[in-house]
Amino acid sequence: MRRRYTGPRGSIDHPASALTLRRVLAVFGLITCASLAVVAWALHSVVATWLLAVLAVIAIADLVVIQYRIGRRP
């Protein structure tokens, strides 16, 4: 069953949440950083490997925060 479009989801007082877009971007960042960290590790670039691994961990932390906020949404 398809939902009908009922107009804008947000208003001036209660804007619509951008958590779904933020989740998509965090997943993209996680996949990109993790895969590039593996490539950097294969090329024996220690600094790049650690930098990309740290960015991947930050993306994981962001995903945890996003899931928490989605769970608290009314």
C-alpha positions in Angstrom: 0.0 0.0 0.0 1.5 3.4 -1.0 1.2 6.4 1.2 -0.3 9.5 -0.2 1.7 12.7 -0.3 0.1 14.9 2.3 2.2 18.0 1.9 5.3 19.2 3.6 6.4 17.2 6.7 7.8 20.1 8.6 6.7 23.6 9.6 8.4 26.7 10.9 7.8 25.7 14.5 8.7 22.0 14.0 11.0 21.5 11.1 11.4 18.1 9.5 14.3 16.0 10.6 17.3 15.4 8.3 18.4 12.3 10.2 17.9 10.0 7.3 20.1 12.1 5.0 22.7 12.3 7.8 22.6 8.4 8.2 23.1 7.9 4.4 26.1 10.3 4.5 27.6 8.6 7.6 27.3 5.2 5.9 28.9 6.5 2.8 31.7 8.0 4.8 32.2 4.8 6.7 32.4 2.6 3.6 34.7 5.1 1.8 37.1 5.6 4.8 37.2 1.9 5.7 37.9 0.8 2.1 40.5 3.5 1.6 42.1 2.6 4.9 42.5 -1.0 3.6 44.1 0.3 0.4 46.4 2.6 2.3 47.4 -0.4 4.5 48.1 -2.5 1.5 50.3 0.3 0.2 52.2 0.5 3.5 51.1 4.1 4.2 50.9 4.2 8.0 49.8 7.8 8.4 47.0 7.5 5.8 45.9 4.2 7.3 45.5 5.6 10.8 43.9 8.8 9.6 41.3 7.0 7.5 40.7 4.5 10.4 40.0 7.3 12.8 37.6 8.9 10.3 35.8 5.5 10.0 35.5 5.3 13.8 34.0 8.8 13.9 31.5 7.7 11.2 30.5 4.7 13.4 30.1 7.0 16.4 27.9 9.3 14.3 25.7 6.4 13.3 25.2 5.4 16.9 24.1 9.0 17.8 21.8 9.0 14.8 20.2 5.7 15.8 19.7 7.0 19.3 18.1 10.2 18.1 15.8 8.3 15.7 14.8 6.1 18.6 13.9 9.1 20.8 11.7 10.7 18.1 8.1 11.0 19.0 
